[in-house]
Amino acid sequence: MTDTATTAPGPSEEDEGRRDFLLIATSTVGAIGAGLAAWPFIDSMNPAADVLAISSSEVDISPIEEGQSITVVWRGKPVFIRQRTEEEIKIAQSVSLSDLKDPQADGDRVQKSQWLVMIGICTHLGCIPLGQKTGDPKGEFGGWFCPCHGSHYDTSGRIRKGPAPENLYIPPYVFLDDTTIKIG
């Protein structure tokens, strides 16, 4: 008696090709499905439309006359925009840096000397200084005065007297043209 080994026929090339196709097709559909399922989560990380709307503000400064100030809101904070007079500019530029608690030259705080743009929040405890309206007390240095604790700011928004540790902050801004400022 002779033993004959019986062997099962191996997979044909056609079966291997079909298996490779199914593997690739299944992997591709799975990857696309995972991407589509993850998209809402990824998209939720983008800022909301209301956040984008307040991230920058364009302000028309053409109606502001020399010596006049306006207050606009940017990111929920008051921003003081003032068209300074020649006298205010001269006074701000003539101050010695050694006289300042937070030394900063006037030229470093403005892009155009006649326009001062700054966040109107006292750097001591977050109060809103007076000096924007006609008749408001402007403090000893002709700029802004915070009545809560007596901080006095000059015509460049620099702290000159009182407990505030720093100058009023300057927000990021650019002049889009001669009559429009973009804050933020």
Beta strands, then each sheet from edge to edge (+ up, - down):
strand 1: 57-60
strand 2: 69-74
strand 3: 77-83
strand 4: 115-119
strand 5: 142-146
strand 6: 151-154
strand 7: 159-161
strand 8: 173-177
strand 9: 180-183
sheet 1: 1+ 9- 8+
sheet 2: 2+ 3- 4+
sheet 3: 5+ 6- 7+
end
